[in-house]
């Protein structure tokens, strides 16, 4: 995480009935966050970073970078794949998986 980042932890969940089911939901308001997810074994587990204009989700394992600069969000897949969703006013505009060494930049509005 960069020094000027604003990050909110929205949800940390571990299912008491199934210890392999884990959900981490973060909101990056500004700045940069680099994440490495090593082993999410359950099909319902996920690690996600949301900005005002995009949602990046790792479901098994991945390394990725999310940067928010004003109205722009950039997601870079460093290892494996990251699912990216772009939505506006609860309407999905784009859903895609970006793979290692690819990036997507989203501008709000």
Secondary structure, 3 states (H helix, E strand, C coil): CCCCCEEEEEEEEECCCCCCCEEEEEEEEEEEEEEEECCCCCCCCEEEEECCCCEEEECCCEEEEEEEECCEEEEEEEECEEEEEEEECCEEEEEEEEECCCEEEEECC
